[in-house]
Amino acid sequence: MMMGWQPIETAPTEEGCRVLLFDGRDQFVGILTRYSHKGQWRLWTGDKPVPWDGAPPTHWLPLGPRPAQAERAEASPEPGAAAAEPSPGEECAGGR
């Protein structure tokens, strides 16, 4: 069942959780990080999270499941290759 946009107050609280965010104007993939013991949403582009220079997010959506092709590729690494560590936030619980 596809969930619609949810108020930001119901967003997951786990550090490293990635979700789609909306700030009233722009959409971006955010990752929840903890700085000074408070949660902050930062822009996530697949590398180190960076500060989001837009307005604070007002709504969120869970990211959909990864494509099956990507899952198969990760499930069977090349011979001799070390298994990759999971990225932060791959498994986020729903809202609070």
ROTORSE-896223 format. One record per residue (C-alpha): residue in one letter; x, z, y; residue number from 1. Coordinates in steps of 0.001 Angstrom, whole numbers. Layout:
+----+---------+---------+---------+-----+
: aa :      px :      pz :      py :   i :
+----+---------+---------+---------+-----+
:  A :       X :       Z :       Y : NUM :
...
+----+---------+---------+---------+-----+
***
This chain:
+----+---------+---------+---------+-----+
: aa :      px :      pz :      py :   i :
+----+---------+---------+---------+-----+
:  M :       0 :       0 :       0 :   1 :
:  M :    1477 :   -1042 :    3351 :   2 :
:  M :    1480 :    1697 :    5942 :   3 :
:  G :     897 :     878 :    9615 :   4 :
:  W :    2857 :    2195 :   12582 :   5 :
:  Q :    2996 :    5998 :   12573 :   6 :
:  P :    3508 :    8386 :   15521 :   7 :
:  I :    7176 :    9351 :   15896 :   8 :
:  E :    6253 :   13014 :   15316 :   9 :
:  T :    5559 :   12116 :   11662 :  10 :
:  A :    8904 :   10340 :   11090 :  11 :
:  P :   11197 :   11522 :    8293 :  12 :
:  T :   13564 :   14320 :    9253 :  13 :
:  E :   16339 :   13716 :    6690 :  14 :
:  E :   19709 :   12961 :    8267 :  15 :
:  G :   20731 :    9367 :    7622 :  16 :
:  C :   17179 :    8138 :    7128 :  17 :
:  R :   16703 :    4522 :    8260 :  18 :
:  V :   13356 :    3293 :    9552 :  19 :
:  L :   11973 :     617 :   11847 :  20 :
:  L :   11342 :    2103 :   15288 :  21 :
:  F :    9294 :    1015 :   18304 :  22 :
:  D :    9855 :    2334 :   21821 :  23 :
:  G :    6811 :     799 :   23510 :  24 :
:  R :    8702 :   -2419 :   24229 :  25 :
:  D :   11346 :   -3172 :   21576 :  26 :
:  Q :   11623 :   -2778 :   17814 :  27 :
:  F :   14901 :   -1758 :   16209 :  28 :
:  V :   16226 :    -358 :   12965 :  29 :
:  G :   17200 :    3217 :   13653 :  30 :
:  I :   19071 :    5821 :   11687 :  31 :
:  L :   18438 :    9510 :   12215 :  32 :
:  T :   21612 :   11382 :   13100 :  33 :
:  R :   22315 :   14964 :   14081 :  34 :
:  Y :   24328 :   15664 :   17205 :  35 :
:  S :   24375 :   19100 :   18817 :  36 :
:  H :   21994 :   20306 :   16090 :  37 :
:  K :   19124 :   18076 :   17213 :  38 :
:  G :   17876 :   14867 :   15682 :  39 :
:  Q :   18535 :   11644 :   17552 :  40 :
:  W :   17535 :    8132 :   16598 :  41 :
:  R :   20425 :    5704 :   17009 :  42 :
:  L :   20630 :    1940 :   16566 :  43 :
:  W :   21800 :     970 :   13079 :  44 :
:  T :   23275 :   -2491 :   12567 :  45 :
:  G :   24807 :   -1909 :    9152 :  46 :
:  D :   27947 :    -290 :   10522 :  47 :
:  K :   28475 :    2911 :   12508 :  48 :
:  P :   25272 :    3972 :   14353 :  49 :
:  V :   25438 :    3492 :   18114 :  50 :
:  P :   23396 :    5005 :   20940 :  51 :
:  W :   20058 :    3307 :   21610 :  52 :
:  D :   19856 :    2416 :   25305 :  53 :
:  G :   16107 :    1805 :   25322 :  54 :
:  A :   13296 :    4291 :   25750 :  55 :
:  P :   12846 :    7019 :   23128 :  56 :
:  P :   10924 :    5700 :   20104 :  57 :
:  T :    7195 :    6328 :   20043 :  58 :
:  H :    6342 :    4989 :   16554 :  59 :
:  W :    8024 :    4300 :   13228 :  60 :
:  L :    7540 :    2284 :   10025 :  61 :
:  P :    9335 :    2757 :    6706 :  62 :
:  L :   11677 :     -76 :    5792 :  63 :
:  G :   10298 :   -2128 :    2935 :  64 :
:  P :   11952 :   -2283 :    -465 :  65 :
:  R :   15167 :   -4227 :    -757 :  66 :
:  P :   14885 :   -7740 :   -2185 :  67 :
:  A :   15153 :   -7923 :   -5975 :  68 :
:  Q :   18132 :  -10316 :   -5675 :  69 :
:  A :   20174 :   -7666 :   -3805 :  70 :
:  E :   19231 :   -4980 :   -6320 :  71 :
:  R :   20358 :   -7141 :   -9261 :  72 :
:  A :   23674 :   -7947 :   -7558 :  73 :
:  E :   24389 :   -4263 :   -6937 :  74 :
:  A :   23298 :   -3217 :  -10418 :  75 :
:  S :   25943 :   -5376 :  -12086 :  76 :
:  P :   29215 :   -5226 :  -10137 :  77 :
:  E :   32071 :   -7536 :  -11023 :  78 :
:  P :   34253 :   -6354 :  -13898 :  79 :
:  G :   36844 :   -3868 :  -12691 :  80 :
:  A :   35024 :   -3256 :   -9385 :  81 :
:  A :   34210 :     319 :   -8422 :  82 :
:  A :   30548 :    1133 :   -7898 :  83 :
:  A :   29629 :    1286 :   -4228 :  84 :
:  E :   28505 :    4565 :   -2732 :  85 :
:  P :   24877 :    4499 :   -1586 :  86 :
:  S :   24386 :    4022 :    2132 :  87 :
:  P :   22921 :    6937 :    4079 :  88 :
:  G :   19158 :    6861 :    4203 :  89 :
:  E :   18571 :    4469 :    1320 :  90 :
:  E :   16042 :    6855 :    -150 :  91 :
:  C :   13984 :    8365 :    2669 :  92 :
:  A :   10949 :   10453 :    2008 :  93 :
:  G :    7813 :    9566 :    3918 :  94 :
:  G :    6858 :   11490 :    7011 :  95 :
:  R :    6845 :   15222 :    7352 :  96 :
+----+---------+---------+---------+-----+
***
